[in-house]
Amino acid sequence: MGVAMAEGMLGVLGGMGPLASAEFMRRLTLLTPAARDQDHIPAVLWSDPRVPDRTAARVAGAEDPLPALLRGIRGLQVAGCGAIAIPCNTAHGWFDAMQAATPLPILHIVEAAAAELVRLGVPGGRIGVMGTAGTLAMRLYQQRLEARGFACLVPDSAEMAALVTPAIAEVKANRVAEAYDPLAEAARRLVLRGAQAVVLGCTEIPLGIAAGPALPFPVCDTIDALARAAIGWARG
């Protein structure tokens, strides 16, 4: 049985990075209950890899990505979309400005991750959060999840420099398999510090983790989480 569609198409503001947004479209398709083409969610992918680096903007004062983000939102609005999903965690540092610029609802990836944690049977307690240096510096996960009763553990600066940041760069350079070992090690360290689950809070990280053996503890894949939120929107 297919989903009952909401009015309008889903807009996907992507390209951050291109592989992550392409994987979001694949997961959206695979997770949608459908028996035929017409049961799937109509969607428009705006994949613009020219958006300035979000982490560099927040951490180093580099070029502001907001004008490019707003350009994509306007394009999706003109295309007739009814809601927008952004498969880039760090871009949500500009969420309020983006939402203020459009009447379309923007599905927040951290709220989607919170719902995914509950679905995984982790309604509270200590969790690990992996992400870009920008996402963690802006406390995008810490603020929203701590308000829901979670205690967030994040990699320390040495782990970010040696494991997480280089692995994200490997995925962005299409060397996905090389990202697995450092990402898996960073996740294991969070579990050793007491995390009962680990949020993969950068949409490149699930791609690297999927390149090797499944981890022996719960992980919250934010690509899947956002896809499930989009399906929920489409069902009205």
RAFEN-V432567 format. One record per run of one state. SS is the DSSP state (H for helix, E for strand, L for the rest). FROM is the first residue (numbers start at 1). TO is the last residue. If there is no record, write none. Layout:
{{SS;FROM;TO} {SS;FROM;TO}}
//
This chain:
{{L;1;8} {E;9;14} {L;15;17} {H;18;31} {L;32;36} {H;37;39} {L;40;42} {E;43;47} {L;48;53} {H;54;60} {L;61;65} {H;66;78} {L;79;80} {E;81;85} {L;86;89} {H;90;100} {L;101;104} {E;105;107} {L;108;108} {H;109;119} {L;120;124} {E;125;130} {L;131;132} {H;133;137} {L;138;139} {H;140;146} {L;147;149} {E;150;154} {L;155;156} {H;157;172} {L;173;176} {H;177;192} {L;193;196} {E;197;200} {L;201;204} {H;205;209} {L;210;217} {E;218;221} {H;222;234} {L;235;236}}
//
